[in-house]
Amino acid sequence: MVREELGETETGRLRAENAALRARIEVLEKALAERSDGRTPEPDGAALRSAPDGAALRDALDGAASRGGLDGAALWAVDGAASRGALGGAALRSGAHAAPEWLLPTAVPALIHWRPDGTVTRWNDGAERIFGWRADEAVGRRLADLVAAEPVSPEAVRAFGFPRMESRFATATSEATTKEGRALLCRWTYAVLRDDRDDAHEIASIVDDTGDPRRSERTVHGRYQLLLQLVDNARSSIFIKDVAGRYVFANRAHAQAMQRHIIELIGSDEAELNPMIPEVTEMLMGKEREVIVGGQVMQFEEVLPAGDSQRCFFTVKFPIHGDHGEPIGMGGIVTEITSLKRAEADRSALQEKIIASQQAALRELSTPLIPLADKVVAMPLVGAIDSARAELIMETLLAGISSQSAHTAILDITGVRAVDTLVADALTRTARAAQLLGTRVVLTGVRPEVAQTLVTLGVDLSGITTLSTLQSGIAHALRHAPGGSSRVRDPARGS
């Protein structure tokens, strides 16, 4: 009974102390707001003078927090006043009345780096705030001499086998001591950084003072708010579900895609949210069950119906594990790529058109048919001849013979680099096809080495006139034209 009465007395005292502190903060906010508007404080100036200044306010907050007497409302009042600018721009710039750094969720955490032998290589302001040592005092000394602890053992360093680029962390908790000898309980969130030879180069750690529950709670809450703002401003849908497929977290983009408020998603599964599309719902939930059971990250593209159209998404789904490696949920990051897919399809269609036009131009260049005189055509061939081009040569030549009613067709192979079985077969088949149309075929450009190759291959050139040059082929065609002669066409005159 006595203990309960003492507890109630202490609680009442702390509440009164908190109320008085809040009243002073309100007076300070009001006065500084008036001053920032160019007004001089009225009789409240006396109250302002009785209110704590910046240093006193920080001391009062730190002291009250360390005693457990500063409740969450008071902390939020100071934090809110700072974020609203109610402490005055000049005051914030000067730092005279700014909230303590540890109240701000964007404050850089305490960072300490040390080599495997324990020598400190980095010590930032956050570490000074916790342990009291300045950077120039700490760097170069052994960590154990500064904090009376070796938080990460050599065995833990050897066991940390994650590559540097994976950005994995491990945690350790240990007691430590400040410069003034005050005992602390610290959580060390560390990573082992390795050099090019994969040797441990140094240990890097974020340090949190976990001995003050209220401060730890605010630190965790502040970091949660930062992460929440980060994912809420992402354009991708981000969500987490439990093993039963029910939402436990969703960002703003995902809620907008579902056309619901975030609070409406929590505790619901896809079947409850999309009852009108059971096949899509089952497909989504099937993928998620596969991720949870398989324990592997899945990345894939999916197409989902959206009214009369379809939308494309790039999806990453990954398992979430508990402290002992058991599956406790599934996370997803979904990015819509419909516009990207449409742009890719448009580019692909345009590219196909360009390729088709280029191929048509190349076909014309690779099989040029030139009318030389009345009913005399020539086809000079240049480069290598494959099976596709051989078919095109035959097709173009026969079409030209038919349209020109040609009695003589000249195939000039001066520019063909090599004559093999394929080329020889293509030439002979083309010549025989032309002969079936009643056209005489003259093969020109037959060099001595080509003639030797044709003989070696045993090519049957019966019915084909072979000449060494295109000029001799043209002269031959004109001499043997029906009627005794033919006029050579002048392309400039069109006759």
Backbone hydrogen bonds, N-H to C=O, Kabsch-Sander energy under -0.5 kcal/mol:
donor,donor_aa,acceptor,acceptor_aa,energy
5,E,1,M,-2.4
6,L,2,V,-2.6
7,G,3,R,-2.6
8,E,4,E,-2.5
9,T,5,E,-2.3
10,E,6,L,-2.8
11,T,7,G,-2.6
12,G,8,E,-2.4
13,R,9,T,-2.4
14,L,10,E,-2.5
15,R,11,T,-2.4
16,A,12,G,-2.3
17,E,13,R,-2.4
18,N,14,L,-2.7
19,A,15,R,-2.6
20,A,16,A,-2.4
21,L,17,E,-2.1
22,R,18,N,-2.6
23,A,19,A,-2.2
24,R,20,A,-2.0
25,I,21,L,-2.2
26,E,22,R,-2.4
27,V,23,A,-2.1
28,L,24,R,-2.4
29,E,25,I,-2.8
30,K,26,E,-2.4
31,A,27,V,-2.6
32,L,28,L,-2.6
33,A,29,E,-2.3
34,E,30,K,-2.2
35,R,31,A,-2.3
36,S,32,L,-2.4
37,D,33,A,-1.1
38,G,35,R,-1.5
39,R,34,E,-2.7
45,G,42,E,-3.1
46,A,43,P,-1.6
47,A,43,P,-0.5
48,L,44,D,-2.6
49,R,45,G,-2.8
50,S,46,A,-1.6
51,A,47,A,-1.2
57,L,53,D,-3.4
58,R,54,G,-2.5
59,D,55,A,-2.6
60,A,56,A,-2.9
61,L,57,L,-2.8
62,D,58,R,-3.1
63,G,59,D,-3.0
64,A,60,A,-2.8
65,A,61,L,-2.6
66,S,62,D,-2.5
67,R,63,G,-1.5
68,G,64,A,-0.6
68,G,65,A,-0.9
69,G,64,A,-2.7
70,L,64,A,-0.8
71,D,69,G,-0.7
75,L,71,D,-1.7
76,W,72,G,-2.7
77,A,73,A,-2.1
78,V,74,A,-2.0
79,D,75,L,-2.6
80,G,76,W,-3.3
81,A,77,A,-2.3
82,A,78,V,-2.3
83,S,79,D,-2.3
84,R,80,G,-2.3
85,G,81,A,-0.7
85,G,82,A,-0.6
86,A,81,A,-1.9
87,L,81,A,-0.7
88,G,85,G,-1.7
92,L,88,G,-2.4
93,R,89,G,-2.5
94,S,90,A,-2.5
95,G,91,A,-1.8
96,A,91,A,-0.7
97,H,91,A,-0.7
103,L,100,P,-2.1
104,L,101,E,-1.6
107,A,104,L,-1.6
110,A,207,V,-0.7
112,I,205,S,-2.3
113,H,122,R,-1.8
114,W,203,I,-2.4
115,R,119,T,-2.7
118,G,115,R,-2.7
120,V,141,R,-3.0
121,T,113,H,-2.7
122,R,113,H,-1.6
124,N,111,L,-1.7
128,E,124,N,-1.8
129,R,125,D,-2.3
130,I,126,G,-1.5
131,F,127,A,-2.9
132,G,128,E,-2.2
137,E,134,R,-0.6
138,A,134,R,-1.7
139,V,135,A,-2.7
140,G,120,V,-2.6
141,R,138,A,-2.2
143,L,118,G,-2.8
145,D,142,R,-0.5
146,L,142,R,-1.0
146,L,143,L,-0.8
147,V,143,L,-2.5
148,A,144,A,-1.4
153,S,151,P,-0.6
157,V,153,S,-2.0
158,R,154,P,-2.3
159,A,155,E,-2.0
160,F,156,A,-1.1
161,G,159,A,-1.4
166,E,163,P,-1.2
167,S,164,R,-1.5
170,A,190,Y,-2.3
172,A,188,W,-1.8
174,S,186,C,-2.3
176,A,184,L,-2.5
177,T,147,V,-1.6
178,T,182,R,-2.4
179,K,131,F,-3.0
181,G,178,T,-1.5
184,L,176,A,-3.0
186,C,174,S,-2.9
186,C,184,L,-0.5
187,R,208,D,-2.5
188,W,172,A,-3.7
188,W,186,C,-0.5
189,T,187,R,-0.6
189,T,206,I,-2.8
190,Y,170,A,-2.5
190,Y,188,W,-0.8
191,A,204,A,-2.3
193,L,191,A,-0.6
193,L,202,E,-2.7
195,D,199,D,-2.3
198,D,195,D,-1.9
201,H,193,L,-3.2
202,E,193,L,-1.6
203,I,114,W,-3.7
204,A,191,A,-2.5
205,S,112,I,-2.4
206,I,189,T,-2.7
207,V,110,A,-2.3
208,D,187,R,-2.1
210,T,185,L,-2.3
210,T,208,D,-0.9
211,G,185,L,-0.7
216,S,212,D,-2.7
217,E,213,P,-2.6
218,R,214,R,-2.4
219,T,215,R,-2.4
220,V,216,S,-2.6
221,H,217,E,-2.7
222,G,218,R,-2.8
223,R,219,T,-2.3
224,Y,220,V,-2.3
225,Q,221,H,-2.3
226,L,222,G,-2.0
227,L,223,R,-2.4
228,L,224,Y,-2.6
229,Q,225,Q,-2.5
230,L,226,L,-2.1
231,V,227,L,-2.6
232,D,228,L,-2.3
233,N,229,Q,-1.1
234,A,231,V,-1.0
237,S,334,V,-2.9
239,F,332,G,-2.1
240,I,249,F,-2.4
241,K,330,M,-3.0
242,D,246,R,-2.4
243,V,328,I,-0.6
245,G,242,D,-2.1
247,Y,265,L,-0.5
247,Y,268,S,-2.6
248,V,240,I,-2.8
249,F,240,I,-1.6
251,N,238,I,-2.3
255,A,251,N,-2.0
256,Q,252,R,-2.4
257,A,253,A,-2.1
258,M,254,H,-1.9
259,Q,256,Q,-0.8
260,R,255,A,-2.5
264,E,261,H,-1.2
265,L,261,H,-0.7
265,L,262,I,-1.5
266,I,262,I,-1.2
267,G,247,Y,-3.1
268,S,265,L,-2.3
272,E,269,D,-0.5
273,L,269,D,-1.7
274,N,270,E,-2.8
277,I,274,N,-1.1
281,T,277,I,-2.2
282,E,278,P,-2.6
283,M,279,E,-1.8
284,L,280,V,-2.5
285,M,281,T,-2.7
286,G,282,E,-2.2
287,K,283,M,-1.9
288,E,284,L,-1.9
289,R,285,M,-2.4
290,E,286,G,-2.0
291,V,287,K,-1.9
292,I,288,E,-2.2
293,V,289,R,-2.8
294,G,290,E,-2.5
295,G,291,V,-2.0
298,M,317,K,-3.0
300,F,315,T,-2.2
302,E,313,F,-2.4
304,L,311,R,-2.6
306,A,309,S,-2.8
309,S,306,A,-1.7
311,R,304,L,-2.8
313,F,302,E,-2.5
314,F,335,T,-3.0
315,T,300,F,-3.1
315,T,313,F,-0.6
316,V,333,I,-2.3
317,K,298,M,-2.5
318,F,331,G,-2.4
320,I,329,G,-2.5
322,G,326,E,-3.1
325,G,322,G,-1.7
328,I,320,I,-3.1
329,G,320,I,-1.2
330,M,241,K,-2.5
331,G,318,F,-3.0
332,G,239,F,-2.5
333,I,316,V,-2.7
334,V,237,S,-2.7
335,T,314,F,-2.5
337,I,312,C,-2.5
338,T,312,C,-0.7
341,K,337,I,-2.8
342,R,338,T,-2.5
343,A,339,S,-2.4
344,E,340,L,-2.4
345,A,341,K,-2.6
346,D,342,R,-2.6
347,R,343,A,-2.5
348,S,344,E,-2.6
349,A,345,A,-2.6
350,L,346,D,-2.5
351,Q,347,R,-2.7
352,E,348,S,-2.4
353,K,349,A,-2.1
354,I,350,L,-2.4
355,I,351,Q,-2.7
356,A,352,E,-2.7
357,S,353,K,-2.6
358,Q,354,I,-2.5
359,Q,355,I,-2.8
360,A,356,A,-2.3
361,A,357,S,-2.3
362,L,358,Q,-2.7
363,R,359,Q,-2.6
364,E,360,A,-2.1
365,L,361,A,-2.1
366,S,362,L,-2.9
367,T,363,R,-1.6
370,I,368,P,-0.6
370,I,378,A,-3.4
372,L,370,I,-0.6
372,L,376,V,-2.3
373,A,376,V,-1.6
374,D,487,R,-1.2
376,V,373,A,-2.4
377,V,408,T,-2.1
378,A,370,I,-2.5
379,M,410,I,-3.1
381,L,412,D,-3.2
383,G,415,G,-2.4
386,D,384,A,-0.5
390,A,386,D,-2.4
391,E,387,S,-2.0
392,L,388,A,-1.9
393,I,389,R,-2.5
394,M,390,A,-2.1
395,E,391,E,-2.5
396,T,392,L,-2.7
397,L,393,I,-2.6
398,L,394,M,-2.4
399,A,395,E,-2.0
400,G,396,T,-2.3
401,I,397,L,-2.7
402,S,398,L,-2.2
403,S,399,A,-2.4
404,Q,400,G,-2.5
405,S,401,I,-1.0
406,A,401,I,-1.4
407,H,375,K,-2.3
408,T,375,K,-1.6
409,A,440,R,-3.0
410,I,377,V,-2.5
411,L,409,A,-0.5
411,L,442,V,-2.9
412,D,379,M,-1.9
412,D,410,I,-0.6
413,I,411,L,-0.6
413,I,444,T,-2.7
415,G,381,L,-1.0
416,V,413,I,-1.3
417,R,415,G,-0.6
420,D,418,A,-0.6
424,A,420,D,-2.8
425,D,421,T,-2.7
426,A,422,L,-2.3
427,L,423,V,-2.5
428,T,424,A,-2.4
429,R,425,D,-2.4
430,T,426,A,-2.1
431,A,427,L,-2.5
432,R,428,T,-2.4
433,A,429,R,-2.2
434,A,430,T,-2.2
435,Q,431,A,-2.2
436,L,432,R,-1.7
437,L,433,A,-0.7
437,L,434,A,-1.0
438,G,435,Q,-1.9
439,T,434,A,-1.8
440,R,407,H,-3.1
442,V,409,A,-2.7
443,L,465,T,-3.9
444,T,411,L,-2.6
444,T,442,V,-0.6
446,V,467,L,-1.6
447,R,445,G,-1.1
451,A,447,R,-2.7
452,Q,448,P,-2.3
453,T,449,E,-1.9
454,L,450,V,-2.7
455,V,451,A,-2.1
456,T,452,Q,-2.6
457,L,453,T,-2.6
458,G,454,L,-0.6
458,G,455,V,-0.8
459,V,454,L,-2.3
461,L,459,V,-0.9
464,I,461,L,-2.1
465,T,441,V,-2.0
467,L,443,L,-2.9
473,G,469,T,-1.5
474,I,470,L,-2.5
475,A,471,Q,-2.4
476,H,472,S,-2.2
477,A,473,G,-2.3
478,L,474,I,-2.1
479,R,475,A,-2.1
480,H,476,H,-1.7
481,A,478,L,-1.0
484,G,481,A,-2.0
489,R,372,L,-2.0
493,R,490,D,-0.9
494,G,490,D,-1.9
495,S,490,D,-1.1
